[in-house]
């Protein structure tokens, strides 16, 4: 390992923090139908996300001369691509379909949770904001898999990730997110005790909730009391009757 990426602490070599890559799993997207919902509506996480990516390109023109080729850059073009997994019990896909059908602009926030600073409930995180169209709304329904939608968001204009000075990173406050969503982005689910969670938390799971705990005898499953059996002798044998 090159010396410029290690540091010696108490005789042991350690990797410098500056050489540790940014965690792509902590870059998440949030959205809002800005042409439908009021300002008071907070942003929400974009379903369960698979791979995400983005393109930042500029049109390039070339003019050939007798000796060299002169080039110039033109307008900016940006896209953001998110493999969205729509969770059960939520209306995100229906919302996206309505926005797609209506040709709506939606607000899209690319939030980098590698940059979280501060303490709860006043944490901040760096983010990029763009207003996008959804030209296509594909749906993948793989056998034995989960329904996904690989959505390409076409940025209208240019995405913004700095304040007006063009230098200071733009940030979101914890209060900008729906309740609990800031924590959900950092942790899939938290530790729970046995009586913190149950069937009531999964109303659409498809599993029929049990009415009684295992081992609880309510009497509904008892075997009927045996009948008294008598036998009467006759010419052909014994007639058996139950009372």
ZAVO-288416 format. One line per field, with one value per residue (C-alpha): x, y, z; residue number from 0; residue in one letter. Coordinates in steps of 0.2 Angstrom, whole numbers, always signed. Each point is the difference from the previous one (the first is absolute). Last residue first. Layout:
x <- c(X ...) $
y <- c(Y ...) $
z <- c(Z ...) $
num <- c(NUM ...) $
residu <- c(a ...) $
This chain:
x <- c(-382 +8 -8 +7 -12 +8 -2 -12 -12 +1 +12 -1 +17 +2 +12 +1 +6 +17 +2 +3 +19 +5 +6 -12 +4 +11 +16 +15 +15 +4 -7 -18 -9 +14 +2 -3 +16 -3 +13 -12 -4 +18 +2 -15 +8 +13 +13 +6 -5 +15 +12 +6 +17 -2 -5 +9 +12 +7 -14 -13 +7 -3 -17 -6 -12 +0 +15 +4 +1 +17 +7 +5 +17 +7 +19 +8 +8 -12 -3 -19 +1 +7 -7 -11 -5 -2 -14 -14 +9 -6 -4 +4 -10 +4 -16 +0 -13 +9 +6 -7 -2 +5 -13 +10 -10 +6 -6 +7 +1 +0 +4 +12 +3 +16 +8 +16 +3 +12 -7 -5 -4 -10 -10 +12 +18 +10 +7 -5 +12 +0 -19 +1 -17 -5 -17 -12 -15 -13 -5 -16 -3 -18 +2 +17 -5 -15 +11 +12 -14 -7 +17 +3 -17 +7 -6 +13 +16 +5 +17 +8 +16 +4 +8 +4 +3 +9 +2 +11 +0 +15 +19 +12 +12 +13 +8 +17 +11 -12 -14 -14 -13 -7 -15 -2 -17 +3 -2 -4 -7 -7 -1 -10 +0 -14 -11 -15 -13 +6 +1 -13 +1 -11 -17 -1 +4 -16 -1 -5 +13 +14 -3 +13 +16 +14 +16 +13 +19 +5 +2 +13 +12 +13 +17 +13 +16 -2 -3 +18 +3 +9 +18 +4 +14 -10 -9 +9 -10 -4 -6 +16 +11 -6 -7) $
y <- c(-210 -12 -16 -17 -14 -17 -15 -7 -8 +15 +6 +19 +9 +17 +14 +16 +15 +7 +18 +11 +3 +17 +13 +14 -2 +16 -9 +12 -10 +11 +18 +2 +9 -4 +13 -7 +4 +9 +14 +14 +5 -3 +11 -7 -18 +5 +12 +8 -15 -11 +14 +10 +5 +12 -2 +5 +12 +16 +5 -6 +12 +15 -7 +0 +14 +6 +9 +19 +0 -10 +15 +0 +6 +10 +0 +17 +4 +7 +15 -2 -17 -16 -16 +5 -11 +9 +4 -13 -16 -15 -14 -17 -13 -18 -7 -15 -14 -13 -17 -18 +4 +17 +14 +15 +16 +15 +18 +10 +19 +4 +19 +7 +15 -1 +1 -7 -3 +1 -6 +9 -6 +10 -13 -9 +6 +9 -6 -13 +0 -18 +2 +7 +6 +1 +10 -1 +12 -5 +8 -7 -7 -5 -19 +0 +9 -12 -15 +6 +3 -18 -7 +9 -5 -10 -16 -11 +9 +6 -6 +14 -1 +18 +9 +19 +9 +16 +10 +16 +12 +2 -3 +5 -9 +5 -13 +3 +4 +3 +4 -11 +7 -11 +2 -8 -1 -1 -16 -4 -17 -8 -17 -10 -19 -7 +12 -4 +13 +18 +7 +14 +19 +10 +7 +18 +8 -7 -16 -1 +9 -5 -18 -4 -11 -8 -9 -9 +1 -11 -16 +9 +0 +13 -8 +0 +8 +16 -9 -6 -18 -6 -7 -5 +6 +9 +9 +0 +8 -7 +7 +9 -14 -11 -17) $
z <- c(+122 -12 -7 -5 -4 +4 -11 -12 +13 +12 +13 +5 +1 +9 -4 +11 -11 +0 +4 -15 -4 +5 -13 +6 +18 +1 +3 -3 -5 -15 +2 -5 -15 -12 -14 -18 -10 -16 +6 -3 +18 +6 +15 +9 -2 +13 +5 +17 +10 -5 +3 -15 -8 -14 -18 -17 +8 -7 -12 +13 +12 -11 -5 +18 -2 -18 -5 +0 +19 +0 -10 -18 -6 -15 -1 +0 -16 -13 +11 -2 +10 -8 -6 -15 -14 -17 -11 +0 +6 -9 +13 -6 +9 +2 +8 +10 +5 +11 -6 -2 -19 -4 -1 -7 -2 -11 +3 -14 -3 +19 +1 +12 +12 +8 +18 +6 +18 +15 +17 +16 +17 +12 +9 +3 -1 -13 -16 -13 -16 -4 -1 -17 -5 -18 +0 -14 -2 -13 -16 -6 -17 +5 -4 +8 +16 +2 -3 +13 +13 -4 +2 +17 +7 +15 +8 -8 -4 -17 -5 -10 -11 -1 -15 +1 -17 -4 -16 +0 -15 -12 +1 -13 -11 -13 -11 -6 -15 -15 +12 +6 +11 +14 +11 +17 +9 +19 +11 +18 +2 +16 +8 +13 +3 +11 +10 +11 -3 -4 +17 +4 -1 +12 -5 +7 -17 -7 -10 -18 -11 +12 +0 +12 +0 +10 -7 +10 +0 +16 -10 -11 +15 -4 -1 +14 -6 +9 +16 +0 +0 +16 +2 +18 +10 +12 -14 -17 -14 -17 -17 -4 +5 -15 +5) $
num <- c(242 241 240 239 238 237 236 235 234 233 232 231 230 229 228 227 226 225 224 223 222 221 220 219 218 217 216 215 214 213 212 211 210 209 208 207 206 205 204 203 202 201 200 199 198 197 196 195 194 193 192 191 190 189 188 187 186 185 184 183 182 181 180 179 178 177 176 175 174 173 172 171 170 169 168 167 166 165 164 163 162 161 160 159 158 157 156 155 154 153 152 151 150 149 148 147 146 145 144 143 142 141 140 139 138 137 136 135 134 133 132 131 130 129 128 127 126 125 124 123 122 121 120 119 118 117 116 115 114 113 112 111 110 109 108 107 106 105 104 103 102 101 100 99 98 97 96 95 94 93 92 91 90 89 88 87 86 85 84 83 82 81 80 79 78 77 76 75 74 73 72 71 70 69 68 67 66 65 64 63 62 61 60 59 58 57 56 55 54 53 52 51 50 49 48 47 46 45 44 43 42 41 40 39 38 37 36 35 34 33 32 31 30 29 28 27 26 25 24 23 22 21 20 19 18 17 16 15 14 13 12 11 10 9 8 7 6 5 4 3 2 1 0) $
residu <- c(x x x x x x x x x x x x x x x x x x x x x x x x x x x x x x x x x x x x x x x x x x x x x x x x x x x x x x x x x x x x x x x x x x x x x x x x x x x x x x x x x x x x x x x x x x x x x x x x x x x x x x x x x x x x x x x x x x x x x x x x x x x x x x x x x x x x x x x x x x x x x x x x x x x x x x x x x x x x x x x x x x x x x x x x x x x x x x x x x x x x x x x x x x x x x x x x x x x x x x x x x x x x x x x x x x x x x x x x x x x x x x x x x x x x x x x x x x x x x x x x x x x) $
